[in-house]
Each structure stands twice: as structure tokens, then as C-alpha cells.
Amino acid sequence: MQINDLFNILHNSLESQNNGKKISLKDMSQRFGLSMRTYQDWKLGRAKPQAAATVMQMLGMLDDSEIIRTVRKINSLEE
């Protein structure tokens, strides 16, 4: 699986969670403090943030309940 596949899966999951309403590249990039071009390059596979693959591999090593606990902990740090 390529990094852009991961970004597309996550982007689509967020849209699905949003009742299927599309989320623009501009809106998504603003949520993460990125330029739209950077986010677009990640989704298209033109650029590959090195940490993304490692983060996904680390999450993949956890069981489901630990993934949820970890992601919630990370999200609480941003608030």
C-alpha cells in the first residue's frame, strides 16, 4: 500500500463520517495547517511524508481498543 492510498482512505472515511458530504482539499489542508498543494501532493502520491508510513505501521501493531485509546489521547493533546 502506498502513502497516497492511506491519505485517500482516511480522507474518504472522514467524508463518510460527515454523512457523505465531500470535504474539499482546501478545507482538509486548513484543518491540518498545510498548504492545499502539499495535501494534494500527498493524496496524489507526488510527495510522501516519511512519518506517515511509520505512524500507520505503528498503529497497525496495536489492537483495536488500543488504537482508539491512542488516537483519542493524541486528539486530546490538540485541544
N, C-alpha and C positions, 0 to 999 in steps of 0.2 A: 504494500500500500504506500502510495506517495503522500507527501505532506499536503499537497493541494487536495487530495481526496479527503483527508482529515478535516481540513477547513471547510470543504463543501458539505460534508456530513454534519458538522457542527452548525454551520450556517442554516442548513435545511431543517435541522432539529429545532433551532431557535424559531424559525418561521412556523414550523408545525405547532410549537408551543404557543405561538401567537395567533392561534386559530387559522393557520394557513396564510395569514397576511404576509405579503412579501416585505422583506427588510432590505432597503437599498444598501449598496456598498458604502455610500456616503454616511448613512445612519450608523452602520455597523462600525465603520472606521472611527467615527466620532466617539462611539461608546468606549473604544479602547485607546483613544488618544493617538491614533495613527493617521497618516495621510491616506486619502482614498486610494491613491496609486499603490501604496505599499500593500494595503489589504487586497486590492485587486490582483496584484502580482502574486500574492500568496495563494489566492483562490485559483489562479490560472497556472500556477506552477512555475512562473517566471523567476520567482525568488523563494527561497526556502529557509525560513528561520530555523537555525540549528537546534535551538532549545525545544522547539515544538515536538520534534520526534522523540526526544528524550523524555519530555513530560508525559507524552502519551504512552510510551513504553513503561514508565514508572507507574502510571495509573493502571495500566493493563496487568501489572503484577499484583494488584490489590484485589480483594474480593469485593463484591458489590456494595455491601454495607460500609466498608472502609472507604471506598471511592466516594460515596455520598458524604460521609463524615468529613473526609479530607477536602472535598470541594466546598462544602459549607464553611469549613474553617477558613479556607482561602478567601471565600467571598466575604466573610465577616471582617477580615483584615482590611478590606477596601472601603468599608463603611465609615 
